[in-house]
Amino acid sequence: MPESLRQRLIGAWKLVSYRETPVDGSEPFEPLGHEPQGIIMYTPDGYMSAQLSRPDRPDFASGDWFDGTTEEYTAEATSYIAYSGPFHVDEEKQTLTHSMFVSLFPNWTGQTQPRVVKLEGDTLHLSTESPITSSGKTVNSALTWRRGPPRGRSR
């Protein structure tokens, strides 16, 4: 019997690409740059966590998380995406939802968002099911992830 979609998702995945395509036909863009960093994890007990970042984030001059300048906080918040909570897979429909228990973006806290999911070997493609607003545009988001190596080993 083949593994279920849920079983195939379990584990850690490293971000390969994050691209947004405006629905108005304008040029696609990469909100976290050409080589974004990130990890998404799915646990056997039904939770997920996504952390995405620009690779070139500047340090706070003070070295204190709670003592940054307005500019530092703006740069911090616009270069990082983070949310965690339960996930659900509908095996019959082959669909995935992420429920945001916590989120860096407060508007997402408490939301459940559907994802279009496609698994090809060690590559996971996730995209928004319907357009979202990003950088002032209505876009479809597409993210590609590669399964991370088992802990303690490198690939």
N, C-alpha and C positions, 0 to 999 in steps of 0.2 A: 504494500500500500504506500503510495507516495506521501511525502511529508505535507502537512497542511501549510497554508500561507502563514498562519501564525507561527508555527514551528520554524519555518524558514526565515522569519523576521528576527527571531530571538538572537541577541548578541549586539556587538558594537560595530558601527559602520562609520568610516571616515569620509568627510565631505570631499568630493572631487570638483563639483561645479555647482553654481547657483546662478540661474539666468532668469530674468523677467522679460516677458514679451508683452508690450502694450497692445491692447485690443484695437487701438486706433491705427495700427499699421506702422507706427513710428519704430525707430531702431531699438532692438532689444538691448538690454544693459545688464551689467553684473554689479548688483548693489554692494557686494563685499569685495569687489576687485576680481582680478583674473585668477588668482590662486587663493580662494578663501580657505579658511581652516574650520574644522568642526567635527563633532561627533554626535551621532544619534544612537541611542541605546534602547533596546526593547528587552524587558526582563520577563522571565517565565511566569511571574505572578501578575503580569498584566499592566506594568507601568512602562512609560517611555520618558526619555529626556533628550532634548535637542539643544545643542550649544553651537552657534555659528559665529565666526569672527573674521574681520579683516586681519591679514597677517602682520600689518605694519602699525599696530595701535601704539600711540605714544604713552609713556609713563606719566603719572601725575608728578608735578614738580615737588609737592610736599611729601610724597611717599605715603600719604594718609588717605585711605579709601573715603573717609567722611570729611575731608578737607580739600576738595578740589575747587578749581575755578569754574565759573559758568561755562567757559569754553571747553575745559577738560571734561565736564559732565556731558556737554553736548556731543563732543567727539566720542566719548565712551558709549553713549546710548545709541548713536547712529552707526556704530561700527560693530555691534554685537546683537545677536538675537538669541534669546534663551527662553525655554518653557519646558514644563514637565507635568506629567499627570498620567491618568489611565489611558490605555489604548484599547481599541476593540476591532476585531476582524470579523467580517461576515464571510464565512467560507463559501457559502452558496453563491453569493454575488461577487466574491473576490474583492471586497472593499475594505478600507481601513479608515478609522477615525482616530484623531488625537483629541483628548480632552485636557484643557489647560487648567491644572490645579493652581499653578503659579506661572507667572510670565513676566519677563522684563518689561514688556509692553502691556500696561495695565488693562487696556481695552480687550485683550485676549483672555484675561483671567476669567474662568468660569465658562468659557466657550468650548464647544465641541466642533471641530473642523474636519470635514471629509478630505481624504487624500486619494488621488489616483495612484495606484501602486502597480509597479511592474518589476518583477525579479528576473534577472538573467544571470544565472550562476552566482558569482560574487559581486554582482552589480545590482544596486537597488535604485530605481527611478521613482521619485515622488513628485507629484505636482498638485497644484490646487485644482479642485473639482470645478470651481467657478471663479471668475475674476475677483481680485482683491485690489485695494488701493495701496500703492507703494510709490514713494517719491513724487506724490501729486498726480500719479497716473493710474488708470485702471489697467491692471496687468494679469497675466497668467504666470505663475511661478513654476519653475522646473528645477529640481535638484537631483544630482546624481551622487550616489554614495558607493563606496567600495568596502566590502566586509573587512574589518580590521583583523590583523593576525592574532592568534591566540596569545593571551597574556604571557609574557616572558620569552616569546619567540618573535623574530622579525621575518619579514618577507622580502 
